[in-house]
Amino acid sequence: MKISIDLIKKLKEQTGAPVLRVKKVLEEVGNLPAQAGEAKAFKVLQKEGFEKAEKRQTRQTGQGKIFTYVHHTGKVAGVVELLCETDFVARNELFETLGRDISMQTAGMGEKDIEKQEFIKDPAKKVGDLVKEVIAKTGENIRIGRVFRVELGQKNG
């Protein structure tokens, strides 16, 4: 398998792994056909990222943002408190996308067991996996705080 700069860049963006680690993993799976090698490298790097995310879970999350999503009908909304370690990450595009996606998920699927739900944009992933992916890419602990779904005409609580 030929290791190109574009492939290294692609896997780095997908997993958040350092360039040198991506290159080393690609070299390790180099005897596989191109697609199989890329898929294997992605799985290895993703697993390593998830392991690092697990280690970060004890870190304090005193920063973050509140995200909202209102369905186009105006009758259902999702509100999510997404927490992180620093204000810098709270302004990061990955964090922003995660917050918007989880608030949309909440509007559509409710707040119960949000991290265990299949992600509506990609049912192969759980919402908790999305959080772990962003933790791996940003290097900070991120967690979902309070989550609410509001529906017109429905009593909450």
NUFIDREN-497649 format. One record per residue (C-alpha): residue number from 1; chain; y, z, x. Coordinates in steps of 0.05 Angstrom, whole numbers, m for minus. Layout:
BEGIN
<node><nr>NUM</nr><kette>A</kette><y>Y</y><z>Z</z><x>X</x></node>
...
END
This chain:
BEGIN
<node><nr>1</nr><kette>A</kette><y>0</y><z>0</z><x>0</x></node>
<node><nr>2</nr><kette>A</kette><y>68</y><z>m20</z><x>27</x></node>
<node><nr>3</nr><kette>A</kette><y>118</y><z>38</z><x>26</x></node>
<node><nr>4</nr><kette>A</kette><y>186</y><z>11</z><x>9</x></node>
<node><nr>5</nr><kette>A</kette><y>253</y><z>46</z><x>8</x></node>
<node><nr>6</nr><kette>A</kette><y>258</y><z>29</z><x>m67</x></node>
<node><nr>7</nr><kette>A</kette><y>192</y><z>64</z><x>m81</x></node>
<node><nr>8</nr><kette>A</kette><y>212</y><z>126</z><x>m42</x></node>
<node><nr>9</nr><kette>A</kette><y>279</y><z>127</z><x>m79</x></node>
<node><nr>10</nr><kette>A</kette><y>244</y><z>119</z><x>m146</x></node>
<node><nr>11</nr><kette>A</kette><y>196</y><z>176</z><x>m135</x></node>
<node><nr>12</nr><kette>A</kette><y>251</y><z>221</z><x>m107</x></node>
<node><nr>13</nr><kette>A</kette><y>292</y><z>210</z><x>m170</x></node>
<node><nr>14</nr><kette>A</kette><y>232</y><z>221</z><x>m216</x></node>
<node><nr>15</nr><kette>A</kette><y>208</y><z>285</z><x>m182</x></node>
<node><nr>16</nr><kette>A</kette><y>267</y><z>314</z><x>m144</x></node>
<node><nr>17</nr><kette>A</kette><y>224</y><z>319</z><x>m81</x></node>
<node><nr>18</nr><kette>A</kette><y>257</y><z>309</z><x>m13</x></node>
<node><nr>19</nr><kette>A</kette><y>254</y><z>239</z><x>17</x></node>
<node><nr>20</nr><kette>A</kette><y>210</y><z>260</z><x>75</x></node>
<node><nr>21</nr><kette>A</kette><y>160</y><z>294</z><x>29</x></node>
<node><nr>22</nr><kette>A</kette><y>157</y><z>232</z><x>m16</x></node>
<node><nr>23</nr><kette>A</kette><y>145</y><z>188</z><x>45</x></node>
<node><nr>24</nr><kette>A</kette><y>90</y><z>234</z><x>71</x></node>
<node><nr>25</nr><kette>A</kette><y>54</y><z>236</z><x>4</x></node>
<node><nr>26</nr><kette>A</kette><y>58</y><z>160</z><x>m2</x></node>
<node><nr>27</nr><kette>A</kette><y>28</y><z>154</z><x>67</x></node>
<node><nr>28</nr><kette>A</kette><y>m29</y><z>201</z><x>47</x></node>
<node><nr>29</nr><kette>A</kette><y>m47</y><z>158</z><x>m13</x></node>
<node><nr>30</nr><kette>A</kette><y>m34</y><z>93</z><x>25</x></node>
<node><nr>31</nr><kette>A</kette><y>m107</y><z>70</z><x>21</x></node>
<node><nr>32</nr><kette>A</kette><y>m102</y><z>64</z><x>m55</x></node>
<node><nr>33</nr><kette>A</kette><y>m78</y><z>1</z><x>m91</x></node>
<node><nr>34</nr><kette>A</kette><y>m3</y><z>0</z><x>m103</x></node>
<node><nr>35</nr><kette>A</kette><y>m1</y><z>24</z><x>m175</x></node>
<node><nr>36</nr><kette>A</kette><y>m55</y><z>76</z><x>m166</x></node>
<node><nr>37</nr><kette>A</kette><y>m22</y><z>101</z><x>m102</x></node>
<node><nr>38</nr><kette>A</kette><y>45</y><z>108</z><x>m136</x></node>
<node><nr>39</nr><kette>A</kette><y>14</y><z>144</z><x>m196</x></node>
<node><nr>40</nr><kette>A</kette><y>m25</y><z>192</z><x>m150</x></node>
<node><nr>41</nr><kette>A</kette><y>37</y><z>206</z><x>m108</x></node>
<node><nr>42</nr><kette>A</kette><y>78</y><z>220</z><x>m171</x></node>
<node><nr>43</nr><kette>A</kette><y>25</y><z>270</z><x>m196</x></node>
<node><nr>44</nr><kette>A</kette><y>23</y><z>306</z><x>m129</x></node>
<node><nr>45</nr><kette>A</kette><y>99</y><z>311</z><x>m124</x></node>
<node><nr>46</nr><kette>A</kette><y>106</y><z>332</z><x>m197</x></node>
<node><nr>47</nr><kette>A</kette><y>53</y><z>387</z><x>m188</x></node>
<node><nr>48</nr><kette>A</kette><y>90</y><z>413</z><x>m126</x></node>
<node><nr>49</nr><kette>A</kette><y>156</y><z>412</z><x>m165</x></node>
<node><nr>50</nr><kette>A</kette><y>124</y><z>451</z><x>m223</x></node>
<node><nr>51</nr><kette>A</kette><y>97</y><z>502</z><x>m173</x></node>
<node><nr>52</nr><kette>A</kette><y>167</y><z>512</z><x>m144</x></node>
<node><nr>53</nr><kette>A</kette><y>195</y><z>518</z><x>m214</x></node>
<node><nr>54</nr><kette>A</kette><y>145</y><z>575</z><x>m229</x></node>
<node><nr>55</nr><kette>A</kette><y>170</y><z>613</z><x>m168</x></node>
<node><nr>56</nr><kette>A</kette><y>242</y><z>606</z><x>m191</x></node>
<node><nr>57</nr><kette>A</kette><y>230</y><z>638</z><x>m259</x></node>
<node><nr>58</nr><kette>A</kette><y>250</y><z>708</z><x>m236</x></node>
<node><nr>59</nr><kette>A</kette><y>320</y><z>686</z><x>m215</x></node>
<node><nr>60</nr><kette>A</kette><y>378</y><z>707</z><x>m259</x></node>
<node><nr>61</nr><kette>A</kette><y>407</y><z>655</z><x>m307</x></node>
<node><nr>62</nr><kette>A</kette><y>478</y><z>679</z><x>m320</x></node>
<node><nr>63</nr><kette>A</kette><y>510</y><z>610</z><x>m330</x></node>
<node><nr>64</nr><kette>A</kette><y>496</y><z>553</z><x>m377</x></node>
<node><nr>65</nr><kette>A</kette><y>521</y><z>517</z><x>m440</x></node>
<node><nr>66</nr><kette>A</kette><y>511</y><z>514</z><x>m514</x></node>
<node><nr>67</nr><kette>A</kette><y>488</y><z>446</z><x>m540</x></node>
<node><nr>68</nr><kette>A</kette><y>490</y><z>421</z><x>m612</x></node>
<node><nr>69</nr><kette>A</kette><y>460</y><z>362</z><x>m647</x></node>
<node><nr>70</nr><kette>A</kette><y>479</y><z>343</z><x>m718</x></node>
<node><nr>71</nr><kette>A</kette><y>435</y><z>292</z><x>m753</x></node>
<node><nr>72</nr><kette>A</kette><y>472</y><z>230</z><x>m778</x></node>
<node><nr>73</nr><kette>A</kette><y>464</y><z>254</z><x>m850</x></node>
<node><nr>74</nr><kette>A</kette><y>505</y><z>316</z><x>m832</x></node>
<node><nr>75</nr><kette>A</kette><y>453</y><z>360</z><x>m867</x></node>
<node><nr>76</nr><kette>A</kette><y>412</y><z>385</z><x>m807</x></node>
<node><nr>77</nr><kette>A</kette><y>435</y><z>413</z><x>m740</x></node>
<node><nr>78</nr><kette>A</kette><y>403</y><z>442</z><x>m678</x></node>
<node><nr>79</nr><kette>A</kette><y>438</y><z>492</z><x>m633</x></node>
<node><nr>80</nr><kette>A</kette><y>410</y><z>511</z><x>m565</x></node>
<node><nr>81</nr><kette>A</kette><y>433</y><z>559</z><x>m511</x></node>
<node><nr>82</nr><kette>A</kette><y>410</y><z>531</z><x>m445</x></node>
<node><nr>83</nr><kette>A</kette><y>417</y><z>577</z><x>m385</x></node>
<node><nr>84</nr><kette>A</kette><y>418</y><z>565</z><x>m310</x></node>
<node><nr>85</nr><kette>A</kette><y>438</y><z>601</z><x>m246</x></node>
<node><nr>86</nr><kette>A</kette><y>505</y><z>568</z><x>m230</x></node>
<node><nr>87</nr><kette>A</kette><y>562</y><z>533</z><x>m265</x></node>
<node><nr>88</nr><kette>A</kette><y>551</y><z>474</z><x>m217</x></node>
<node><nr>89</nr><kette>A</kette><y>483</y><z>459</z><x>m249</x></node>
<node><nr>90</nr><kette>A</kette><y>510</y><z>472</z><x>m319</x></node>
<node><nr>91</nr><kette>A</kette><y>555</y><z>411</z><x>m308</x></node>
<node><nr>92</nr><kette>A</kette><y>499</y><z>369</z><x>m278</x></node>
<node><nr>93</nr><kette>A</kette><y>479</y><z>306</z><x>m316</x></node>
<node><nr>94</nr><kette>A</kette><y>405</y><z>326</z><x>m317</x></node>
<node><nr>95</nr><kette>A</kette><y>423</y><z>393</z><x>m348</x></node>
<node><nr>96</nr><kette>A</kette><y>468</y><z>360</z><x>m399</x></node>
<node><nr>97</nr><kette>A</kette><y>414</y><z>311</z><x>m419</x></node>
<node><nr>98</nr><kette>A</kette><y>363</y><z>367</z><x>m425</x></node>
<node><nr>99</nr><kette>A</kette><y>409</y><z>407</z><x>m470</x></node>
<node><nr>100</nr><kette>A</kette><y>424</y><z>348</z><x>m515</x></node>
<node><nr>101</nr><kette>A</kette><y>349</y><z>330</z><x>m520</x></node>
<node><nr>102</nr><kette>A</kette><y>329</y><z>402</z><x>m537</x></node>
<node><nr>103</nr><kette>A</kette><y>383</y><z>409</z><x>m590</x></node>
<node><nr>104</nr><kette>A</kette><y>359</y><z>343</z><x>m621</x></node>
<node><nr>105</nr><kette>A</kette><y>287</y><z>368</z><x>m617</x></node>
<node><nr>106</nr><kette>A</kette><y>308</y><z>432</z><x>m652</x></node>
<node><nr>107</nr><kette>A</kette><y>343</y><z>395</z><x>m708</x></node>
<node><nr>108</nr><kette>A</kette><y>282</y><z>352</z><x>m720</x></node>
<node><nr>109</nr><kette>A</kette><y>225</y><z>400</z><x>m708</x></node>
<node><nr>110</nr><kette>A</kette><y>254</y><z>470</z><x>m716</x></node>
<node><nr>111</nr><kette>A</kette><y>261</y><z>527</z><x>m667</x></node>
<node><nr>112</nr><kette>A</kette><y>191</y><z>558</z><x>m671</x></node>
<node><nr>113</nr><kette>A</kette><y>154</y><z>554</z><x>m604</x></node>
<node><nr>114</nr><kette>A</kette><y>205</y><z>503</z><x>m578</x></node>
<node><nr>115</nr><kette>A</kette><y>176</y><z>501</z><x>m507</x></node>
<node><nr>116</nr><kette>A</kette><y>106</y><z>487</z><x>m533</x></node>
<node><nr>117</nr><kette>A</kette><y>127</y><z>430</z><x>m578</x></node>
<node><nr>118</nr><kette>A</kette><y>111</y><z>358</z><x>m561</x></node>
<node><nr>119</nr><kette>A</kette><y>176</y><z>324</z><x>m541</x></node>
<node><nr>120</nr><kette>A</kette><y>197</y><z>275</z><x>m597</x></node>
<node><nr>121</nr><kette>A</kette><y>220</y><z>222</z><x>m547</x></node>
<node><nr>122</nr><kette>A</kette><y>155</y><z>226</z><x>m507</x></node>
<node><nr>123</nr><kette>A</kette><y>96</y><z>262</z><x>m541</x></node>
<node><nr>124</nr><kette>A</kette><y>58</y><z>261</z><x>m475</x></node>
<node><nr>125</nr><kette>A</kette><y>104</y><z>317</z><x>m452</x></node>
<node><nr>126</nr><kette>A</kette><y>119</y><z>386</z><x>m479</x></node>
<node><nr>127</nr><kette>A</kette><y>191</y><z>411</z><x>m482</x></node>
<node><nr>128</nr><kette>A</kette><y>172</y><z>464</z><x>m430</x></node>
<node><nr>129</nr><kette>A</kette><y>152</y><z>408</z><x>m383</x></node>
<node><nr>130</nr><kette>A</kette><y>221</y><z>377</z><x>m389</x></node>
<node><nr>131</nr><kette>A</kette><y>252</y><z>443</z><x>m369</x></node>
<node><nr>132</nr><kette>A</kette><y>205</y><z>448</z><x>m309</x></node>
<node><nr>133</nr><kette>A</kette><y>223</y><z>377</z><x>m288</x></node>
<node><nr>134</nr><kette>A</kette><y>297</y><z>394</z><x>m287</x></node>
<node><nr>135</nr><kette>A</kette><y>284</y><z>459</z><x>m249</x></node>
<node><nr>136</nr><kette>A</kette><y>246</y><z>419</z><x>m197</x></node>
<node><nr>137</nr><kette>A</kette><y>303</y><z>368</z><x>m191</x></node>
<node><nr>138</nr><kette>A</kette><y>361</y><z>418</z><x>m190</x></node>
<node><nr>139</nr><kette>A</kette><y>327</y><z>474</z><x>m150</x></node>
<node><nr>140</nr><kette>A</kette><y>352</y><z>526</z><x>m199</x></node>
<node><nr>141</nr><kette>A</kette><y>319</y><z>568</z><x>m252</x></node>
<node><nr>142</nr><kette>A</kette><y>334</y><z>541</z><x>m322</x></node>
<node><nr>143</nr><kette>A</kette><y>312</y><z>572</z><x>m386</x></node>
<node><nr>144</nr><kette>A</kette><y>321</y><z>563</z><x>m460</x></node>
<node><nr>145</nr><kette>A</kette><y>360</y><z>620</z><x>m492</x></node>
<node><nr>146</nr><kette>A</kette><y>374</y><z>626</z><x>m566</x></node>
<node><nr>147</nr><kette>A</kette><y>354</y><z>568</z><x>m611</x></node>
<node><nr>148</nr><kette>A</kette><y>374</y><z>555</z><x>m683</x></node>
<node><nr>149</nr><kette>A</kette><y>361</y><z>501</z><x>m734</x></node>
<node><nr>150</nr><kette>A</kette><y>409</y><z>498</z><x>m793</x></node>
<node><nr>151</nr><kette>A</kette><y>394</y><z>457</z><x>m855</x></node>
<node><nr>152</nr><kette>A</kette><y>442</y><z>448</z><x>m913</x></node>
<node><nr>153</nr><kette>A</kette><y>418</y><z>488</z><x>m973</x></node>
<node><nr>154</nr><kette>A</kette><y>367</y><z>529</z><x>m934</x></node>
<node><nr>155</nr><kette>A</kette><y>374</y><z>603</z><x>m920</x></node>
<node><nr>156</nr><kette>A</kette><y>363</y><z>623</z><x>m848</x></node>
<node><nr>157</nr><kette>A</kette><y>328</y><z>687</z><x>m827</x></node>
END
